Amino acid sequence: MTSIFRRERNSVTDLKIHLICVTKYRQSVFTGESIDLIEKSFREVAEKMNFQVLDFNGEENYIHALIEYPPKLSISQIVNALKGVSSRKYGQAGYKKPHKEALWSPSYFAISVGGAPLEILKEYIKNQENPS
């Protein structure tokens, strides 16, 4: 994956996460059509909040998203917005939620992606010269 840096007034960043969200009680409720609706709502939220959904896919009870985001946003802010909007739009479209008004489990998995492996970064830092 080629890195394209996000350039802002006071920073240059390349922040990406792999996000996995599961349905409440891991119930299988998604169809191809409803996953498309979730993806569309994720992309709308991303546009409004100035981050990008680089890739998206899902199965019957979870979704995967690759997200690039600015340093001013926290992962929890992003996830809360994505889950809130997608759950509301899912219900408005007439789909049945797995548990009363909840589409998503309150938990999620996020891991940073991209960049050099940790061992290479550690070696680079170790080999920096000390100023005289």
C-alpha positions as CSV (number, residue, x, y, z in Angstrom):
1,M,0.0,0.0,0.0
2,T,1.4,3.3,-1.0
3,S,1.4,6.0,1.7
4,I,-0.1,9.3,0.9
5,F,0.5,11.6,3.8
6,R,-2.2,13.8,5.2
7,R,-0.8,17.4,5.2
8,E,-2.4,19.9,7.5
9,R,-1.4,23.3,8.8
10,N,0.7,21.9,11.7
11,S,1.2,18.3,10.9
12,V,2.0,15.6,8.4
13,T,0.5,12.2,9.3
14,D,-0.2,8.8,8.0
15,L,-2.7,7.4,10.6
16,K,-4.6,4.3,9.6
17,I,-6.6,1.7,11.5
18,H,-8.3,-1.6,10.7
19,L,-11.7,-1.4,12.4
20,I,-13.9,-4.4,13.2
21,C,-17.4,-3.9,14.5
22,V,-19.7,-6.8,15.5
23,T,-23.5,-6.9,15.8
24,K,-25.1,-7.1,19.2
25,Y,-24.8,-10.7,20.5
26,R,-23.0,-11.4,17.2
27,Q,-26.4,-12.1,15.6
28,S,-26.4,-12.7,11.9
29,V,-28.5,-9.9,10.5
30,F,-26.6,-8.4,7.6
31,T,-27.4,-9.1,3.9
32,G,-25.5,-7.8,1.0
33,E,-28.0,-4.9,0.7
34,S,-27.8,-3.9,4.3
35,I,-24.0,-4.1,4.3
36,D,-24.1,-1.6,1.3
37,L,-26.3,0.6,3.5
38,I,-23.8,0.4,6.4
39,E,-20.9,1.2,4.0
40,K,-22.7,4.2,2.5
41,S,-23.5,5.6,6.0
42,F,-19.8,5.1,7.1
43,R,-18.6,7.0,4.0
44,E,-21.1,9.9,4.7
45,V,-19.8,10.2,8.3
46,A,-16.2,10.1,7.0
47,E,-16.9,12.9,4.6
48,K,-18.5,15.1,7.3
49,M,-15.7,14.4,9.9
50,N,-12.8,14.7,7.4
51,F,-11.5,11.1,7.5
52,Q,-11.5,8.4,4.8
53,V,-12.9,4.9,4.5
54,L,-10.2,3.3,2.3
55,D,-11.8,-0.1,2.2
56,F,-14.9,-1.8,3.5
57,N,-16.5,-5.2,3.7
58,G,-18.6,-7.4,5.9
59,E,-20.4,-10.6,6.6
60,E,-23.6,-11.5,8.4
61,N,-22.6,-10.3,11.9
62,Y,-19.6,-8.0,11.5
63,I,-17.9,-5.4,9.3
64,H,-14.3,-4.5,8.5
65,A,-13.2,-1.0,7.6
66,L,-9.8,0.4,6.7
67,I,-9.8,4.0,7.9
68,E,-7.3,6.9,7.5
69,Y,-7.9,9.8,9.9
70,P,-6.4,13.1,11.1
71,P,-4.7,13.5,14.4
72,K,-7.4,15.7,15.8
73,L,-9.9,12.8,15.9
74,S,-9.7,10.0,18.4
75,I,-10.5,6.4,17.4
76,S,-13.4,6.4,19.9
77,Q,-14.9,9.5,18.3
78,I,-14.8,7.9,14.9
79,V,-16.3,4.6,16.1
80,N,-19.1,6.3,18.0
81,A,-20.1,8.4,15.0
82,L,-19.9,5.5,12.6
83,K,-21.9,3.2,14.8
84,G,-24.5,5.8,15.8
85,V,-25.3,7.0,12.3
86,S,-25.2,3.5,10.7
87,S,-27.5,2.1,13.4
88,R,-30.0,4.9,12.9
89,K,-30.0,4.6,9.1
90,Y,-30.2,0.8,9.4
91,G,-33.4,1.1,11.4
92,Q,-34.8,3.9,9.3
93,A,-34.4,1.6,6.2
94,G,-36.7,-0.9,7.9
95,Y,-34.1,-3.5,8.9
96,K,-34.6,-5.4,12.1
97,K,-32.0,-4.8,14.8
98,P,-30.7,-7.8,16.8
99,H,-31.7,-6.4,20.2
100,K,-34.4,-3.7,20.7
101,E,-32.7,-0.5,19.5
102,A,-29.1,-1.8,19.4
103,L,-27.5,-2.8,16.1
104,W,-23.9,-2.9,17.3
105,S,-22.1,-4.5,20.3
106,P,-20.7,-1.7,22.4
107,S,-17.2,-3.1,21.8
108,Y,-14.9,-2.9,18.8
109,F,-11.5,-4.0,17.6
110,A,-9.1,-1.4,16.1
111,I,-5.4,-1.9,15.2
112,S,-3.0,0.5,13.7
113,V,-1.7,-0.4,10.3
114,G,1.0,0.7,7.9
115,G,4.5,2.0,8.5
116,A,7.7,0.1,9.3
117,P,7.7,-3.0,11.6
118,L,8.5,-2.2,15.2
119,E,11.9,-3.9,15.2
120,I,13.0,-1.6,12.3
121,L,11.7,1.5,14.1
122,K,13.5,0.5,17.3
123,E,16.8,-0.1,15.4
124,Y,16.4,3.3,13.7
125,I,15.8,5.1,17.0
126,K,18.7,3.3,18.6
127,N,21.1,4.2,15.8
128,Q,20.4,8.0,15.9
129,E,23.4,10.1,16.9
130,N,23.4,12.0,20.1
131,P,24.0,15.7,19.7
132,S,27.4,16.9,21.0
